[in-house]
Amino acid sequence: MFDLVMSGLAAVAEVAHHDLESPSDDDGDGPAHHKQLLEIYAFLLQWAIECVEAKAAEKPSAAPVARGRGKPKKTTAAAAAAAVGAVWDSSAQLQGALDVMCKVLKLKLAKVFLTTSERDTFIGLLTRPVYRVLESEQRVKGTSMRMHAYKVLCMAVKHHGHGYGACVVAVWMPPC
């Protein structure tokens, strides 16, 4: 599902970029249609990232230890591999999602979202999951994930006036 939402948002961003950059016969429904699709996919992406981060934050439940005199059961290599394969590493998909967010933030959103409050709300849909990802100490330890997250936040600040988030970014900046 995560990949589906990411590819959908990337496709909508691509179409919106093409429509916003090309001179056309002033079709009044174009920006409104892009606005609705961008909002839907941004919300779904925020929701998916929130679910991934909530799952990652859960502590794995320890299996109850059996007590008794029986011999310990041997685990086969296939069973051990299946147990290891059951753990899903979402880092690569999160980095892909952050790249898609950057692609969306490169759009001229002022042409799609006519009021500042609408645009700020949309930017919040994209930056809120980034702040959630940065709350995870494991995620921030990885340089690649941290740089992808900073890129999204920097683009939001630079291109869309997301300056009120700059103080939060400063808290997460590594010491020089």
Secondary structure by P-SEA (a helix, b strand, c coil): caaaaaaaaaaaaaaaaaaaacccccccaaaaaaaaaaaaaaaaaaaaaaaaaaaaacccccccccccccccccccaaaaaaaaaccccaaaaaaaaaaaaaaaaacccccccccaaaaaaaaaaaaaaaaaaaacccccccaaaaaaaaaaaaaaaaccccccaaaaaaaacccc
